[in-house]
Amino acid sequence: MNDLSLNYQLRQPKKNIENPPLLLMLHGYGSNKEDLFSFAEELPDELLVISAQAPLSLGFGSYAWYTIHFDTNDSRKFSDIPEAKIAISKINQFIEEIIHKYKVNTNNIFLFGFSQGTILSTAFALNNPDKINHVIALSGYINLDLLDEGYNQNSFTNLDFFVSHGSADQVIPVDWARKTPGFLDALDIKNTYQEYPVGHGVAPQNFYDLHKWIKERI
């Protein structure tokens, strides 16, 4: 659909709910809105599920939220920070549009990210904990360069994270993800961290665990 500022796929709640909880999916680099949306039919019936498509076209049905420099092992130079901050602004606008159009429950919003989508989801949530309640952060990491000055003064009382990573991830090193639980703990943010014996992808057990985590929060 293209009636909002970002192109997206939609799954309406399977139950008649006046103000449904929202689960917004943000795909990874080189993917598109169809990728994570393949999970939509298996997600809890109460959810309004929206999978957004990143605005930067890479051609051949591939999209990105921002440019990635694959020729560096330095995490601080891996991402185009100005582009990523623009993407965060676009996500913020898109969420506001969804709230207005679909009348979702603003006290129960999930961000479901994979890889680049996770990097943006975590940054958005830490910068705007009043707008997001739950983050599913798959195969990504926290990029400190995307956090607003003074973000650590925010109240994170209503925010929690499900974080997972493949122990054999060949794209984003698992060591980068292993820093996340301690970072969140230092901010007193509720979180759970899991690793699975896979590469840069979502193992069946990973989906089972995150599904259970989501269900407990609806």
C-alpha positions in Angstrom: 0.0 0.0 0.0 1.2 3.5 -0.7 -1.4 5.8 0.9 1.1 6.8 3.7 4.6 8.3 3.5 6.2 4.8 3.3 5.1 1.9 1.2 3.9 -1.0 3.3 2.1 -4.3 3.7 -0.8 -4.6 6.1 -2.5 -7.4 8.1 -5.6 -6.3 9.9 -6.3 -7.8 13.4 -8.0 -11.1 13.1 -10.1 -10.2 16.1 -12.5 -7.2 16.2 -10.6 -4.7 18.4 -11.4 -1.0 18.4 -7.9 0.1 19.2 -5.6 -2.8 18.3 -1.9 -3.0 19.4 0.5 -2.2 16.5 3.4 -4.3 15.4 5.6 -2.4 12.9 8.2 -4.3 11.0 11.4 -2.7 9.7 13.4 -4.9 7.3 17.1 -5.2 6.8 19.4 -3.8 4.1 18.7 -5.1 0.6 15.3 -6.5 1.5 11.8 -5.2 1.2 8.4 -5.0 2.8 7.6 -8.7 1.9 10.4 -10.2 3.9 9.4 -9.9 7.5 5.8 -9.8 6.5 6.1 -13.5 5.8 5.8 -13.9 9.6 2.6 -11.8 9.8 0.0 -14.6 9.5 1.7 -16.5 12.4 1.6 -13.5 14.8 -1.1 -13.0 17.5 -4.6 -12.3 16.1 -5.0 -9.1 18.2 -2.2 -7.3 16.4 -2.4 -4.8 13.5 0.7 -5.8 11.6 2.4 -3.4 9.2 5.6 -4.0 7.4 7.3 -0.8 6.1 9.5 -0.6 3.0 12.6 1.4 3.3 12.8 4.5 1.0 16.2 4.0 -0.7 15.9 1.7 -3.8 18.9 -0.5 -4.5 17.3 -2.0 -7.6 15.8 -5.4 -8.3 13.3 -5.2 -5.5 15.9 -4.4 -2.9 15.7 -1.4 -0.5 17.7 0.2 2.3 17.0 2.6 5.1 20.5 4.1 4.7 23.9 3.3 3.0 26.1 0.7 4.6 29.9 0.7 4.0 30.8 -3.0 3.9 34.5 -2.4 3.4 35.1 -1.6 7.1 35.2 -3.7 10.3 34.8 -0.5 12.4 31.2 -0.4 13.6 31.4 3.4 14.0 32.1 3.7 10.2 29.8 0.9 9.1 26.7 3.1 8.7 25.9 6.4 7.0 24.8 8.3 10.1 23.2 11.3 8.4 21.1 9.0 6.2 20.2 6.9 9.2 19.0 9.9 11.2 16.8 10.9 8.3 15.4 7.3 8.3 14.6 7.6 12.0 12.6 10.8 11.2 10.7 9.1 8.4 9.9 6.2 10.8 8.6 8.7 13.4 6.4 10.4 10.8 5.1 7.0 9.5 4.2 5.9 13.1 2.2 9.1 13.6 0.4 8.5 10.3 -0.4 4.9 11.3 -1.8 6.0 14.7 -4.0 8.6 12.9 -5.3 6.3 10.1 -5.7 3.0 12.0 -6.5 4.2 15.5 -4.1 1.9 17.2 -3.5 1.5 21.0 -0.7 4.0 21.6 0.1 2.3 24.9 1.0 -1.0 23.2 3.2 -0.5 20.1 5.8 -3.0 19.1 8.8 -2.3 16.8 10.0 -5.5 15.1 13.4 -5.0 13.4 15.9 -7.2 11.6 19.5 -6.1 11.0 19.4 -2.5 9.7 15.8 -2.4 10.9 16.9 -3.4 14.3 19.6 -0.7 14.5 16.9 1.9 13.7 14.3 0.3 16.0 16.6 0.4 19.0 17.7 4.0 18.3 14.1 5.2 17.8 13.0 3.5 21.0 15.8 4.8 23.1 15.3 8.4 21.8 11.5 8.2 22.0 10.5 5.8 24.8 7.2 7.6 25.2 6.2 6.5 21.7 7.2 2.8 21.8 6.6 0.1 24.3 8.3 -3.1 23.0 11.2 -3.7 20.7 12.0 -7.0 19.0 15.7 -6.6 17.9 16.9 -9.4 15.7 20.4 -9.6 14.3 21.4 -6.0 14.9 23.2 -3.8 17.5 22.9 -0.5 19.2 24.6 2.3 17.3 25.6 5.0 19.8 26.0 7.6 17.0 22.2 7.5 16.4 21.3 8.3 20.0 20.2 11.8 20.9 22.2 13.9 23.3 20.8 13.3 26.7 18.8 10.2 25.7 19.9 8.5 29.0 17.8 11.1 30.9 14.6 9.6 29.3 12.2 7.5 31.3 12.3 3.9 30.1 9.8 2.5 32.6 7.4 1.3 30.0 10.0 0.0 27.5 11.3 -3.6 27.1 13.4 -5.5 24.6 13.6 -8.9 23.0 17.1 -9.2 21.6 18.4 -12.1 19.6 21.4 -12.9 17.3 22.9 -15.8 15.4 26.1 -17.0 16.9 27.4 -17.7 13.4 26.3 -14.3 12.0 28.6 -13.5 9.1 27.2 -10.0 8.5 26.9 -8.4 11.9 29.4 -10.0 14.4 27.7 -11.5 17.4 30.1 -9.6 19.6 28.4 -6.4 18.6 25.0 -7.8 19.8 26.4 -9.2 23.0 27.0 -5.6 24.2 23.3 -4.9 24.1 22.1 -6.5 27.3 24.6 -4.7 29.5 23.8 -1.5 27.8 20.1 -1.9 28.5 20.7 -3.1 32.0 22.7 0.1 32.7 19.6 2.1 31.8 17.3 -0.2 33.8 15.5 -1.3 30.7 13.8 -4.7 30.9 15.3 -7.1 28.3 15.9 -10.6 27.3 18.8 -11.8 25.1 19.0 -15.0 23.2 21.5 -16.5 20.7 20.8 -19.2 18.2 23.2 -21.4 16.2 22.5 -19.8 12.8 24.0 -17.1 10.6 22.3 -13.8 9.6 18.7 -15.0 9.8 15.8 -16.1 12.0 15.9 -19.7 13.3 12.6 -21.5 14.0 13.2 -21.5 17.7 14.0 -17.8 17.6 10.5 -17.1 16.0 8.9 -19.4 18.6 10.5 -17.5 21.5 9.7 -14.0 20.1 6.1 -15.1 19.4 5.8 -16.2 23.0 7.3 -12.9 24.2 4.9 -10.8 22.1 1.9 -12.9 23.2 2.7 -12.2 26.9 2.6 -8.4 26.2 -0.8 -8.2 24.4 
